[in-house]
């Protein structure tokens, strides 16, 4: 995965702490909120919009969530995330394309946690 202008990769996985970090390129980060035990949402603004939106997230215990070896998550070749926040829940639908032994494998996961005060919105990230 190539780095963007500021040197931050759009998708980064740390196998030591089993953390998957996803960031919209060229975002303007403002703050983060932890929702549930394993999901941190980053809020800010993207260059094409004035409205505040989700500009990234961090998923803790990622290999456990997807049921795959930690070292395979270092080979992410594509990612699609849909984040839907309503008054009661925060839902993350995450699809990954992982390269392993010259083949691409797709993995998907839906995580849903109780919303404890995050403003309602819908956001998607494609990398």
ABEGO torsion letter per residue (X at the ends): XBBBAAGBBABBBBAAAGBBBBBBBGBBBABBBBBEAABBBBBEBBAABABBBBAEBBBBGAAAAAGBBAAAAAABABBBBBBBBBAABBBBBBBBBBBBGGBBBBBBBBBBBBBAGBBBBBBBBBX
